[in-house]
Amino acid sequence: LVSEKKLFKGLIFKTNLHSFFKKKICYFVEYNFSMNKEISSGTYSVLFKQKGFDYLSNHLNNINYSKIFVHVDNNTKKNCLDLFLNKINLEKYELIESKDGEENKNIYSCLKLWEIISDKNGDRNSLIINLGGGVVSDMGGFIASTYKRGINYINIPTTLLSMVDASIGGKTGIDFGILKNQIGTFYDPQMVIIEPDFLKTLQKEQISSGYAEILKHSLIYDLKTFNLLIKNGKTTHDINTIYDSVCTKNSIVLIDKKEKKERKSLNYGHTLGHAIESYFLNTEKKLLHGEAIAIGIVLASFISNKLFDFSFDYVISIKKHIDLIYSKIEINESEIESIIGLLIHDKKNSHGKINFVLLEDIAKPIYDVQVKTNLIKESFKYYLS
């Protein structure tokens, strides 16, 4: 294992070839993976199950934090806090709570939590432990990165989405009105601990929401995994799939931390997906993140076929797979126009141009592609067919 770990670190920094990296590392994981094996992410590690909590205990014993804040939302306070406290001996901590839901990932929630932390005498030697899904980790990381110009934080994701995506990569952020993740920082946690037992607290639609990111990772990075997911025909989320998905995102982030090129591939399906999620956020059709991204993946795959001859057989397989897992969302012409109007606010845009990530083939993403409005509308027709 020592030699593999050295190989792992060496390949991260020496190659930009995702498929080569995948062949050497993630296939090793698939056949020889021990649940004790951590994933190195430069300044921090992603750890699994009890080994992660043991590592956290040692960390807390070795660093004399002045205050430890455990950040939960109303759901994780009820369903996950006791499980977390049973995993680790944490005698002294302050509980800070935010409201669940994307609509609460905003500056007003931050102001409330900053005030609570300040009132409880939080200082530069304090620690925030984010126990929750993507909203908790995104917002909690942002609060940590800005309070006193930066304090330590740890992510313990409790949803499939946050395990394979939101808690990994050092992005923190909040929404600005209905616009997704417009304000944020790049700020790494001290560690990430993934405990699959938390998934038992989730409803089916939350699992499906996280699965959209697993499917996306396969599309931008790994044909073998994509074929397995399509063959399974369901929301595959066993521990090996989670580990492999984390490995995929981590390897991309280590190549391109600040999203100059390769990391943009992680936005596949997100340009339109985020616009769809934002548009429906405060309506009766409010969608979970993964539900919107699943639609975005179908749209991006159709557009990829039209612009880069991405196999239409793949497009059909992707749409059938997504239709099998997610309910069809009816979107009328007026709503499509409004969604397209939101694209101007996408974070990948530059110099007033709306930039898409598309595919030439599975595991061959293309960055910074401009797409005409008529083709976007045509992609919606295909999704709705």
MINUMAR-891479 format. One record per residue (C-alpha): residue number from 1; x, y, z; residue in three letters. Coordinates in steps of 0.2 Angstrom, whole numbers. Example, Ala and Ser with C-alpha at 12.3 -4.5 7.8 and 13.67 -1.06 7.14 Angstrom:
// residues 2
[rec 1,[62,-22,39],"ALA"]
[rec 2,[68,-5,36],"SER"]
***
This chain:
// residues 385
[rec 1,[0,0,0],"LEU"]
[rec 2,[14,12,3],"VAL"]
[rec 3,[21,11,-15],"SER"]
[rec 4,[3,13,-21],"GLU"]
[rec 5,[1,29,-10],"LYS"]
[rec 6,[17,36,-17],"LYS"]
[rec 7,[12,32,-35],"LEU"]
[rec 8,[-5,40,-31],"PHE"]
[rec 9,[4,56,-26],"LYS"]
[rec 10,[16,56,-40],"GLY"]
[rec 11,[3,54,-54],"LEU"]
[rec 12,[-8,68,-47],"ILE"]
[rec 13,[5,81,-50],"PHE"]
[rec 14,[13,74,-66],"LYS"]
[rec 15,[-1,71,-78],"THR"]
[rec 16,[-16,80,-85],"ASN"]
[rec 17,[-22,64,-93],"LEU"]
[rec 18,[-38,59,-83],"HIS"]
[rec 19,[-40,42,-91],"SER"]
[rec 20,[-22,37,-88],"PHE"]
[rec 21,[-24,43,-70],"PHE"]
[rec 22,[-40,33,-68],"LYS"]
[rec 23,[-32,17,-75],"LYS"]
[rec 24,[-18,18,-63],"LYS"]
[rec 25,[-27,23,-47],"ILE"]
[rec 26,[-45,21,-47],"CYS"]
[rec 27,[-45,4,-55],"TYR"]
[rec 28,[-33,-1,-41],"PHE"]
[rec 29,[-46,6,-29],"VAL"]
[rec 30,[-59,-5,-37],"GLU"]
[rec 31,[-51,-21,-35],"TYR"]
[rec 32,[-40,-19,-19],"ASN"]
[rec 33,[-49,-5,-10],"PHE"]
[rec 34,[-48,-6,9],"SER"]
[rec 35,[-61,5,19],"MET"]
[rec 36,[-46,11,29],"ASN"]
[rec 37,[-38,19,13],"LYS"]
[rec 38,[-38,38,13],"GLU"]
[rec 39,[-38,50,-2],"ILE"]
[rec 40,[-25,63,-1],"SER"]
[rec 41,[-31,80,-8],"SER"]
[rec 42,[-16,91,-6],"GLY"]
[rec 43,[-18,100,10],"THR"]
[rec 44,[-31,88,18],"TYR"]
[rec 45,[-37,70,17],"SER"]
[rec 46,[-54,62,13],"VAL"]
[rec 47,[-56,48,26],"LEU"]
[rec 48,[-69,34,27],"PHE"]
[rec 49,[-80,27,41],"LYS"]
[rec 50,[-72,25,59],"GLN"]
[rec 51,[-54,28,53],"LYS"]
[rec 52,[-60,45,49],"GLY"]
[rec 53,[-67,48,66],"PHE"]
[rec 54,[-52,41,75],"ASP"]
[rec 55,[-41,53,64],"TYR"]
[rec 56,[-53,67,70],"LEU"]
[rec 57,[-51,62,88],"SER"]
[rec 58,[-32,63,86],"ASN"]
[rec 59,[-33,80,77],"HIS"]
[rec 60,[-43,87,91],"LEU"]
[rec 61,[-32,80,104],"ASN"]
[rec 62,[-16,88,96],"ASN"]
[rec 63,[-23,105,92],"ILE"]
[rec 64,[-29,115,106],"ASN"]
[rec 65,[-45,123,98],"TYR"]
[rec 66,[-52,137,109],"SER"]
[rec 67,[-70,133,103],"LYS"]
[rec 68,[-77,119,93],"ILE"]
[rec 69,[-93,123,84],"PHE"]
[rec 70,[-104,109,77],"VAL"]
[rec 71,[-114,116,62],"HIS"]
[rec 72,[-130,107,59],"VAL"]
[rec 73,[-147,111,50],"ASP"]
[rec 74,[-164,106,57],"ASN"]
[rec 75,[-163,89,48],"ASN"]
[rec 76,[-146,84,53],"THR"]
[rec 77,[-149,90,71],"LYS"]
[rec 78,[-163,77,72],"LYS"]
[rec 79,[-156,63,62],"ASN"]
[rec 80,[-137,64,62],"CYS"]
[rec 81,[-131,72,77],"LEU"]
[rec 82,[-132,57,89],"ASP"]
[rec 83,[-124,46,76],"LEU"]
[rec 84,[-110,58,75],"PHE"]
[rec 85,[-108,60,94],"LEU"]
[rec 86,[-108,41,96],"ASN"]
[rec 87,[-93,40,84],"LYS"]
[rec 88,[-82,52,93],"ILE"]
[rec 89,[-79,58,111],"ASN"]
[rec 90,[-83,76,110],"LEU"]
[rec 91,[-86,83,127],"GLU"]
[rec 92,[-86,102,124],"LYS"]
[rec 93,[-94,110,109],"TYR"]
[rec 94,[-106,123,104],"GLU"]
[rec 95,[-121,118,93],"LEU"]
[rec 96,[-125,131,79],"ILE"]
[rec 97,[-140,128,68],"GLU"]
[rec 98,[-145,134,51],"SER"]
[rec 99,[-162,131,42],"LYS"]
[rec 100,[-161,117,29],"ASP"]
[rec 101,[-164,120,10],"GLY"]
[rec 102,[-156,129,-4],"GLU"]
[rec 103,[-167,145,-1],"GLU"]
[rec 104,[-158,147,15],"ASN"]
[rec 105,[-140,147,8],"LYS"]
[rec 106,[-139,166,9],"ASN"]
[rec 107,[-130,180,17],"ILE"]
[rec 108,[-144,182,30],"TYR"]
[rec 109,[-141,164,37],"SER"]
[rec 110,[-122,169,37],"CYS"]
[rec 111,[-125,185,47],"LEU"]
[rec 112,[-135,175,60],"LYS"]
[rec 113,[-121,162,62],"LEU"]
[rec 114,[-107,174,62],"TRP"]
[rec 115,[-117,183,76],"GLU"]
[rec 116,[-119,167,86],"ILE"]
[rec 117,[-101,162,84],"ILE"]
[rec 118,[-95,180,90],"SER"]
[rec 119,[-107,180,104],"ASP"]
[rec 120,[-100,163,110],"LYS"]
[rec 121,[-82,171,109],"ASN"]
[rec 122,[-76,162,94],"GLY"]
[rec 123,[-59,167,89],"ASP"]
[rec 124,[-45,163,76],"ARG"]
[rec 125,[-42,147,85],"ASN"]
[rec 126,[-59,140,84],"SER"]
[rec 127,[-65,126,73],"LEU"]
[rec 128,[-82,123,64],"ILE"]
[rec 129,[-87,105,60],"ILE"]
[rec 130,[-100,105,46],"ASN"]
[rec 131,[-112,90,49],"LEU"]
[rec 132,[-124,90,34],"GLY"]
[rec 133,[-127,91,16],"GLY"]
[rec 134,[-122,103,2],"GLY"]
[rec 135,[-130,118,10],"VAL"]
[rec 136,[-122,115,27],"VAL"]
[rec 137,[-104,112,19],"SER"]
[rec 138,[-105,126,6],"ASP"]
[rec 139,[-111,139,19],"MET"]
[rec 140,[-102,133,34],"GLY"]
[rec 141,[-85,133,24],"GLY"]
[rec 142,[-89,151,18],"PHE"]
[rec 143,[-93,156,36],"ILE"]
[rec 144,[-76,148,41],"ALA"]
[rec 145,[-66,156,27],"SER"]
[rec 146,[-72,174,31],"THR"]
[rec 147,[-74,174,50],"TYR"]
[rec 148,[-58,182,58],"LYS"]
[rec 149,[-51,181,40],"ARG"]
[rec 150,[-52,162,41],"GLY"]
[rec 151,[-53,149,54],"ILE"]
[rec 152,[-52,130,52],"ASN"]
[rec 153,[-67,119,47],"TYR"]
[rec 154,[-70,101,44],"ILE"]
[rec 155,[-84,93,33],"ASN"]
[rec 156,[-94,78,38],"ILE"]
[rec 157,[-106,76,24],"PRO"]
[rec 158,[-122,67,27],"THR"]
[rec 159,[-130,66,10],"THR"]
[rec 160,[-124,57,-6],"LEU"]
[rec 161,[-123,74,-15],"LEU"]
[rec 162,[-111,81,-2],"SER"]
[rec 163,[-101,65,0],"MET"]
[rec 164,[-97,64,-19],"VAL"]
[rec 165,[-97,83,-23],"ASP"]
[rec 166,[-101,98,-12],"ALA"]
[rec 167,[-89,93,3],"SER"]
[rec 168,[-74,89,-9],"ILE"]
[rec 169,[-63,102,-18],"GLY"]
[rec 170,[-62,117,-6],"GLY"]
[rec 171,[-76,127,-14],"LYS"]
[rec 172,[-87,137,-2],"THR"]
[rec 173,[-101,148,-6],"GLY"]
[rec 174,[-118,155,-4],"ILE"]
[rec 175,[-132,161,-17],"ASP"]
[rec 176,[-136,179,-21],"PHE"]
[rec 177,[-155,180,-23],"GLY"]
[rec 178,[-160,165,-34],"ILE"]
[rec 179,[-143,164,-42],"LEU"]
[rec 180,[-132,149,-37],"LYS"]
[rec 181,[-115,151,-28],"ASN"]
[rec 182,[-112,168,-34],"GLN"]
[rec 183,[-102,173,-18],"ILE"]
[rec 184,[-89,162,-11],"GLY"]
[rec 185,[-71,157,-9],"THR"]
[rec 186,[-58,143,-12],"PHE"]
[rec 187,[-54,137,6],"TYR"]
[rec 188,[-49,120,10],"ASP"]
[rec 189,[-56,110,25],"PRO"]
[rec 190,[-44,102,38],"GLN"]
[rec 191,[-52,85,33],"MET"]
[rec 192,[-67,77,26],"VAL"]
[rec 193,[-75,61,34],"ILE"]
[rec 194,[-87,50,24],"ILE"]
[rec 195,[-98,39,34],"GLU"]
[rec 196,[-111,30,23],"PRO"]
[rec 197,[-122,26,38],"ASP"]
[rec 198,[-128,44,37],"PHE"]
[rec 199,[-137,39,20],"LEU"]
[rec 200,[-149,28,30],"LYS"]
[rec 201,[-157,44,36],"THR"]
[rec 202,[-161,50,18],"LEU"]
[rec 203,[-177,49,8],"GLN"]
[rec 204,[-176,41,-9],"LYS"]
[rec 205,[-176,58,-19],"GLU"]
[rec 206,[-161,64,-9],"GLN"]
[rec 207,[-151,49,-14],"ILE"]
[rec 208,[-157,52,-32],"SER"]
[rec 209,[-151,70,-31],"SER"]
[rec 210,[-134,65,-26],"GLY"]
[rec 211,[-133,51,-39],"TYR"]
[rec 212,[-134,64,-53],"ALA"]
[rec 213,[-116,69,-48],"GLU"]
[rec 214,[-110,51,-49],"ILE"]
[rec 215,[-117,50,-66],"LEU"]
[rec 216,[-109,66,-71],"LYS"]
[rec 217,[-92,60,-65],"HIS"]
[rec 218,[-93,45,-76],"SER"]
[rec 219,[-98,55,-91],"LEU"]
[rec 220,[-83,67,-90],"ILE"]
[rec 221,[-70,54,-84],"TYR"]
[rec 222,[-73,35,-85],"ASP"]
[rec 223,[-82,25,-99],"LEU"]
[rec 224,[-81,9,-89],"LYS"]
[rec 225,[-91,17,-74],"THR"]
[rec 226,[-103,25,-86],"PHE"]
[rec 227,[-107,8,-94],"ASN"]
[rec 228,[-109,0,-77],"LEU"]
[rec 229,[-121,13,-71],"LEU"]
[rec 230,[-132,12,-87],"ILE"]
[rec 231,[-132,-7,-85],"LYS"]
[rec 232,[-137,-6,-67],"ASN"]
[rec 233,[-152,5,-72],"GLY"]
[rec 234,[-154,12,-54],"LYS"]
[rec 235,[-146,24,-42],"THR"]
[rec 236,[-130,15,-38],"THR"]
[rec 237,[-122,22,-22],"HIS"]
[rec 238,[-113,8,-13],"ASP"]
[rec 239,[-97,13,-4],"ILE"]
[rec 240,[-85,8,-19],"ASN"]
[rec 241,[-95,19,-31],"THR"]
[rec 242,[-94,33,-18],"ILE"]
[rec 243,[-76,31,-16],"TYR"]
[rec 244,[-73,30,-35],"ASP"]
[rec 245,[-83,46,-38],"SER"]
[rec 246,[-73,55,-24],"VAL"]
[rec 247,[-57,49,-32],"CYS"]
[rec 248,[-63,56,-49],"THR"]
[rec 249,[-67,73,-42],"LYS"]
[rec 250,[-52,74,-32],"ASN"]
[rec 251,[-40,70,-46],"SER"]
[rec 252,[-47,83,-57],"ILE"]
[rec 253,[-46,96,-43],"VAL"]
[rec 254,[-28,93,-39],"LEU"]
[rec 255,[-24,96,-57],"ILE"]
[rec 256,[-34,112,-58],"ASP"]
[rec 257,[-38,119,-41],"LYS"]
[rec 258,[-45,136,-47],"LYS"]
[rec 259,[-55,130,-62],"GLU"]
[rec 260,[-44,137,-76],"LYS"]
[rec 261,[-47,122,-87],"LYS"]
[rec 262,[-49,104,-82],"GLU"]
[rec 263,[-60,108,-66],"ARG"]
[rec 264,[-73,116,-78],"LYS"]
[rec 265,[-77,98,-83],"SER"]
[rec 266,[-86,96,-66],"LEU"]
[rec 267,[-99,109,-72],"ASN"]
[rec 268,[-105,97,-86],"TYR"]
[rec 269,[-124,98,-86],"GLY"]
[rec 270,[-123,113,-73],"HIS"]
[rec 271,[-124,128,-85],"THR"]
[rec 272,[-142,124,-89],"LEU"]
[rec 273,[-145,114,-73],"GLY"]
[rec 274,[-141,128,-62],"HIS"]
[rec 275,[-152,140,-72],"ALA"]
[rec 276,[-166,127,-70],"ILE"]
[rec 277,[-163,125,-52],"GLU"]
[rec 278,[-163,144,-49],"SER"]
[rec 279,[-178,148,-59],"TYR"]
[rec 280,[-189,135,-50],"PHE"]
[rec 281,[-181,139,-33],"LEU"]
[rec 282,[-196,149,-26],"ASN"]
[rec 283,[-210,141,-36],"THR"]
[rec 284,[-221,125,-33],"GLU"]
[rec 285,[-210,116,-45],"LYS"]
[rec 286,[-194,118,-33],"LYS"]
[rec 287,[-181,105,-38],"LEU"]
[rec 288,[-167,97,-29],"LEU"]
[rec 289,[-150,101,-35],"HIS"]
[rec 290,[-148,84,-43],"GLY"]
[rec 291,[-165,84,-51],"GLU"]
[rec 292,[-160,100,-60],"ALA"]
[rec 293,[-143,94,-65],"ILE"]
[rec 294,[-150,78,-72],"ALA"]
[rec 295,[-161,88,-84],"ILE"]
[rec 296,[-145,98,-88],"GLY"]
[rec 297,[-135,83,-92],"ILE"]
[rec 298,[-148,77,-105],"VAL"]
[rec 299,[-148,95,-112],"LEU"]
[rec 300,[-129,96,-113],"ALA"]
[rec 301,[-128,78,-121],"SER"]
[rec 302,[-140,83,-134],"PHE"]
[rec 303,[-131,99,-138],"ILE"]
[rec 304,[-114,89,-138],"SER"]
[rec 305,[-121,78,-152],"ASN"]
[rec 306,[-126,93,-162],"LYS"]
[rec 307,[-110,102,-160],"LEU"]
[rec 308,[-96,89,-158],"PHE"]
[rec 309,[-104,73,-165],"ASP"]
[rec 310,[-106,65,-147],"PHE"]
[rec 311,[-113,48,-150],"SER"]
[rec 312,[-132,49,-152],"PHE"]
[rec 313,[-133,31,-145],"ASP"]
[rec 314,[-125,38,-129],"TYR"]
[rec 315,[-138,53,-129],"VAL"]
[rec 316,[-152,40,-130],"ILE"]
[rec 317,[-145,29,-116],"SER"]
[rec 318,[-142,45,-105],"ILE"]
[rec 319,[-160,51,-107],"LYS"]
[rec 320,[-168,34,-104],"LYS"]
[rec 321,[-157,31,-89],"HIS"]
[rec 322,[-162,48,-82],"ILE"]
[rec 323,[-180,46,-86],"ASP"]
[rec 324,[-180,30,-77],"LEU"]
[rec 325,[-174,38,-61],"ILE"]
[rec 326,[-181,55,-61],"TYR"]
[rec 327,[-199,62,-64],"SER"]
[rec 328,[-201,72,-80],"LYS"]
[rec 329,[-202,90,-76],"ILE"]
[rec 330,[-214,99,-88],"GLU"]
[rec 331,[-206,116,-94],"ILE"]
[rec 332,[-216,127,-105],"ASN"]
[rec 333,[-209,139,-118],"GLU"]
[rec 334,[-211,155,-107],"SER"]
[rec 335,[-201,146,-93],"GLU"]
[rec 336,[-188,140,-105],"ILE"]
[rec 337,[-186,158,-111],"GLU"]
[rec 338,[-184,164,-93],"SER"]
[rec 339,[-171,150,-89],"ILE"]
[rec 340,[-161,155,-104],"ILE"]
[rec 341,[-161,173,-98],"GLY"]
[rec 342,[-153,167,-82],"LEU"]
[rec 343,[-138,159,-91],"LEU"]
[rec 344,[-129,176,-91],"ILE"]
[rec 345,[-126,174,-73],"HIS"]
[rec 346,[-117,158,-74],"ASP"]
[rec 347,[-100,158,-65],"LYS"]
[rec 348,[-90,150,-80],"LYS"]
[rec 349,[-95,165,-91],"ASN"]
[rec 350,[-81,177,-97],"SER"]
[rec 351,[-82,193,-106],"HIS"]
[rec 352,[-100,192,-108],"GLY"]
[rec 353,[-100,175,-116],"LYS"]
[rec 354,[-110,160,-109],"ILE"]
[rec 355,[-98,146,-108],"ASN"]
[rec 356,[-104,128,-109],"PHE"]
[rec 357,[-95,112,-105],"VAL"]
[rec 358,[-99,99,-118],"LEU"]
[rec 359,[-93,81,-123],"LEU"]
[rec 360,[-84,75,-139],"GLU"]
[rec 361,[-85,57,-131],"ASP"]
[rec 362,[-86,49,-114],"ILE"]
[rec 363,[-71,56,-104],"ALA"]
[rec 364,[-67,69,-117],"LYS"]
[rec 365,[-74,86,-111],"PRO"]
[rec 366,[-73,102,-121],"ILE"]
[rec 367,[-73,119,-112],"TYR"]
[rec 368,[-79,136,-115],"ASP"]
[rec 369,[-91,132,-129],"VAL"]
[rec 370,[-104,145,-134],"GLN"]
[rec 371,[-121,138,-139],"VAL"]
[rec 372,[-134,147,-149],"LYS"]
[rec 373,[-151,150,-141],"THR"]
[rec 374,[-161,140,-155],"ASN"]
[rec 375,[-150,125,-151],"LEU"]
[rec 376,[-154,127,-132],"ILE"]
[rec 377,[-172,127,-136],"LYS"]
[rec 378,[-171,112,-147],"GLU"]
[rec 379,[-162,103,-133],"SER"]
[rec 380,[-177,106,-121],"PHE"]
[rec 381,[-189,99,-134],"LYS"]
[rec 382,[-178,83,-134],"TYR"]
[rec 383,[-179,82,-115],"TYR"]
[rec 384,[-198,84,-115],"LEU"]
[rec 385,[-200,71,-129],"SER"]
***
